[in-house]
Amino acid sequence: MKLCTVSIVGIQAILLMGIPSRGEIRMTSEHISSEAASATFRFQGIPAPLQNDVATRARFTLVDGRRDRNGGDLVQLHDGRLPAEEDQPGENFFFAAGTDGGQVLVDLGGVIAIKQINTYSWHPNSRGPQVYVLYASAGNANGFDPQPRKGTDPQRCGWQQVAKVDTRSKDIPAGGQYGVRIDDSTRTPGWIVEGICDYARWFLYEPQTHGAEITARNLARARYDGNYRISANFLNWVTETYCKDIVQRLNAAAREGKYTEELWKTATGHTVQELGDEWKASLEKRIAAEAAQAARANTLSDNER
């Protein structure tokens, strides 16, 4: 399955066109208080919003409900831009106050496999929590209705319910940032499978070629889940820094269909996101040091001038 992330901010109901995952669906949510929230949307176990995910190119349609005139249009949900502060109505889409929400269709433009969906919200008061039902469809079922309105059960016209999300809580204030991740808890992410293959090649069998080296040229796009050589570099770093048999553990979990992100925490004491951040920081530090050393080597001394 392809790994992709759909980032949607501040809505109450979603209709997503795509292929529903066939594994066990898992919903994870996190809350950051208003005092600790920032424009980076930095959660512990939920990836930060992306600017170039599959939602960026998707077509968003308001199927039912009324947009609040104080807010932005649907484009705010997938333009790659984030609010800079907690109360920026024009930078968010939301339904009219006093209504019971609505339905938004996200058309991905074709049938693709969805591995992960992430949604984000930020508000100082009651609009902070996320409340929505997520449906998915390939659009080829008998009697398929591409835009079912209120009063019509989507599951009776070709849609499959994927998840029901409600992050409201009586135990914490409603304000702040909320992140929700919906994914397949039983499938191993593609970047791990690809990373293991390239780890074996570039670090075990052909280390002298430095085929998975991260340099200043490709540092900007280096993400731990970037697939193939980049992920192989990350796996090698984790192997050398925290857990010598991390690749063997991942490979076994993948073969047995038992992979979960908890594996990283158990093996290293850190989440995969925390490891990814530390790995990236180590790359930046190393490359900066190499650049400084090269600059010194190219500088003439007083005697050489």
C-alpha positions in Angstrom: 0.0 0.0 0.0 1.1 3.5 -0.7 1.6 5.7 2.3 -0.1 9.1 2.1 -1.4 11.6 4.5 -4.6 13.7 4.1 -4.5 16.8 6.2 -7.9 18.4 7.0 -8.4 21.2 9.5 -11.5 22.3 11.4 -14.4 20.3 9.8 -17.1 18.1 11.3 -17.9 15.6 8.7 -15.8 14.1 5.9 -16.6 12.0 2.8 -13.4 10.6 1.4 -13.2 9.0 -2.0 -10.5 6.3 -2.2 -9.9 2.7 -1.3 -10.8 1.9 2.4 -8.1 0.0 4.2 -8.8 -3.7 4.7 -6.9 -4.1 7.9 -7.8 -3.1 11.4 -8.6 0.6 11.6 -7.0 2.5 14.5 -7.8 6.0 15.6 -5.3 7.9 17.7 -5.9 11.5 19.0 -3.7 14.0 20.9 -4.4 17.3 22.5 -2.0 20.2 23.1 -3.2 22.9 25.5 -3.7 26.5 24.4 -0.7 27.5 26.5 1.6 24.9 24.8 0.3 25.1 21.3 2.3 26.6 18.4 2.1 27.1 14.7 4.3 24.0 14.2 1.5 21.6 15.3 4.1 19.4 17.1 2.4 16.3 18.4 4.1 13.3 20.0 2.8 10.5 17.8 1.0 12.3 15.0 3.0 13.6 12.1 3.1 17.3 11.5 0.9 18.6 8.7 2.4 18.4 5.2 2.3 20.9 2.3 2.4 18.3 -0.5 0.2 15.4 0.5 -2.4 13.8 -1.6 -5.1 16.2 -0.3 -3.3 19.2 -1.9 -4.4 18.0 -5.3 -7.8 16.7 -4.3 -11.1 18.4 -5.1 -13.1 19.5 -2.0 -16.9 19.9 -2.4 -19.4 21.1 0.2 -22.2 18.5 -0.1 -24.3 19.7 2.8 -24.3 22.3 5.5 -23.5 26.1 5.4 -20.1 27.6 5.5 -19.7 30.2 8.3 -19.2 33.6 6.6 -16.6 34.5 9.2 -14.4 31.6 8.1 -12.4 30.7 5.0 -13.4 28.6 2.0 -12.9 24.9 1.5 -9.5 25.7 0.0 -8.2 26.4 3.5 -8.5 22.7 4.2 -5.8 21.7 1.7 -3.8 24.8 0.6 -0.7 23.7 2.5 -0.9 26.7 4.9 -1.5 26.6 8.6 -2.9 29.1 11.0 -0.3 31.2 12.8 -2.4 31.5 15.9 -5.4 29.9 17.6 -8.1 32.3 16.5 -7.8 33.1 12.8 -11.2 32.5 11.2 -10.1 33.4 7.7 -7.4 30.7 7.8 -9.9 27.9 8.7 -13.0 26.4 7.2 -15.9 25.8 9.6 -19.7 25.4 9.4 -22.0 28.1 10.4 -22.5 28.7 14.1 -25.7 27.2 15.5 -25.9 24.5 12.8 -25.3 20.8 13.2 -22.4 20.7 10.8 -22.4 19.3 7.3 -20.7 17.0 4.8 -17.6 17.6 2.7 -16.6 15.4 -0.2 -12.8 14.9 -0.8 -12.3 13.5 -4.3 -8.8 12.2 -4.8 -9.2 12.1 -8.5 -8.9 8.3 -8.8 -8.8 5.0 -6.9 -5.7 4.9 -4.7 -4.8 3.0 -1.5 -5.0 5.1 1.6 -2.6 4.2 4.4 -3.0 7.1 6.8 -5.3 10.1 7.3 -4.4 12.9 9.7 -6.6 15.8 10.7 -5.8 18.9 12.7 -7.7 21.7 14.5 -6.8 24.7 16.6 -9.2 27.0 18.5 -9.2 28.7 21.9 -12.7 27.4 22.8 -15.4 24.9 21.8 -14.4 24.7 18.1 -11.1 23.0 19.0 -12.3 19.4 19.4 -12.8 17.3 16.2 -16.2 15.6 15.6 -16.7 13.8 12.4 -17.5 10.5 10.7 -15.2 9.3 7.9 -16.5 7.3 4.9 -14.6 5.9 1.9 -15.6 4.6 -1.5 -14.0 3.5 -4.7 -17.1 4.8 -6.4 -18.0 1.6 -8.3 -20.7 0.0 -6.1 -24.2 -0.6 -7.4 -26.4 2.3 -6.6 -23.4 4.5 -5.7 -24.3 8.1 -4.8 -21.3 10.4 -5.1 -22.8 13.1 -2.9 -25.3 11.7 -0.3 -26.9 14.5 1.6 -28.3 14.6 5.2 -30.9 12.0 5.8 -29.2 9.5 3.5 -27.1 6.8 5.1 -23.8 6.7 3.0 -23.5 3.0 3.8 -26.6 2.4 1.8 -25.4 4.0 -1.3 -21.9 2.7 -1.9 -19.8 4.1 1.0 -18.0 2.3 3.8 -17.7 3.9 7.3 -14.0 4.0 8.2 -13.9 5.8 11.5 -16.0 7.9 13.9 -14.0 10.6 15.6 -15.0 12.6 18.7 -12.2 14.2 20.6 -14.4 16.1 23.1 -13.5 15.4 26.7 -15.0 16.4 30.1 -11.6 16.1 31.7 -9.7 18.8 29.7 -10.5 22.3 28.5 -11.9 22.4 24.9 -9.4 25.0 23.7 -6.0 24.1 22.1 -4.8 22.0 19.2 -6.2 18.5 18.3 -4.5 16.0 16.1 -6.2 12.8 14.9 -4.5 9.9 13.0 -6.5 7.2 11.3 -4.5 4.3 10.0 -4.3 0.6 9.4 -2.7 -0.8 12.6 -1.8 -4.2 11.1 0.1 -3.3 7.9 3.7 -2.4 7.9 4.3 1.1 6.3 5.8 0.9 2.9 8.8 3.1 3.9 9.9 0.4 6.4 9.7 -2.4 3.8 11.6 -0.3 1.3 14.1 0.9 3.9 14.9 -2.6 5.1 15.7 -3.7 1.5 18.0 -0.7 0.9 19.6 -1.0 4.3 20.6 -4.6 3.5 22.1 -3.5 0.2 23.8 -0.2 1.1 24.9 -0.9 4.7 25.4 -4.7 4.7 26.5 -5.7 1.2 27.8 -2.5 -0.5 28.8 -0.2 2.3 31.9 1.0 0.4 29.7 2.7 -2.2 28.0 5.0 0.3 24.8 4.6 -1.8 22.5 5.8 1.0 24.5 8.7 2.2 22.7 11.9 3.1 24.6 15.0 1.9 23.9 18.8 1.7 22.3 18.2 -1.7 19.5 15.9 -0.4 19.3 17.0 3.2 16.2 19.2 2.7 14.1 16.3 1.6 15.5 13.8 4.1 12.6 12.3 6.1 12.8 9.1 8.1 9.8 7.8 6.2 11.1 9.1 2.9 11.4 5.5 1.5 14.3 3.5 0.1 17.8 4.9 0.6 16.7 7.8 2.9 14.8 5.4 5.2 17.7 3.0 5.0 20.0 5.7 6.3 17.6 6.3 9.2 17.4 2.6 10.0 21.2 2.4 10.0 21.4 5.4 12.4 18.9 3.8 14.8 20.9 0.6 14.6 24.1 2.3 15.5 22.6 4.7 18.1 19.9 2.8 19.9 19.2 -0.8 19.0 21.5 -3.1 17.1 18.8 -5.5 16.0 16.1 -2.9 15.1 16.0 -4.1 11.5 15.6 -7.7 12.5 12.7 -6.8 14.8 11.0 -4.7 12.1 11.5 -7.5 9.5 10.0 -10.1 11.8 7.0 -7.9 12.7 6.4 -7.2 9.1 6.5 -10.9 8.1 4.2 -11.8 11.0 1.7 -9.0 10.4 2.4 -7.7 13.9 3.9 -4.3 13.3 2.9 -1.4 15.5 4.6 1.9 16.2 5.0 0.7 19.8 7.9 -1.5 18.6 10.1 1.6 18.3 9.3 2.7 21.8 10.0 -0.7 23.2 13.3 -1.1 21.4 14.7 2.4 21.8 12.7 4.2 24.5 11.6 6.8 21.8 8.7 7.1 19.4 9.6 6.8 15.7 8.8 10.5 15.3 11.2 11.4 18.1 13.9 9.2 16.5 13.2 10.9 13.1 13.7 14.3 14.6 17.0 13.3 16.4 18.3 11.6 13.2 17.6 14.7 11.1 19.3 17.0 13.7 22.4 14.7 13.7 22.5 15.0 9.9 22.3 18.7 10.0 25.0 18.9 12.6 27.3 16.6 10.7 26.9 18.4 7.4 27.3 21.8 8.9 30.6 20.6 10.6 31.8 19.2 7.3 31.0 22.5 5.5 32.9 24.5 8.2 35.9 22.1 7.9 36.0 22.5 4.1 35.8 26.3 4.4 38.8 26.3 6.8 40.7 24.0 4.5 40.1 26.4 1.6 41.2 29.5 3.6 44.8 30.6 3.1 46.9 31.3 6.1 48.9 34.6 6.5 52.1 32.7 5.4 50.3 31.3 2.3 49.0 34.7 1.1 
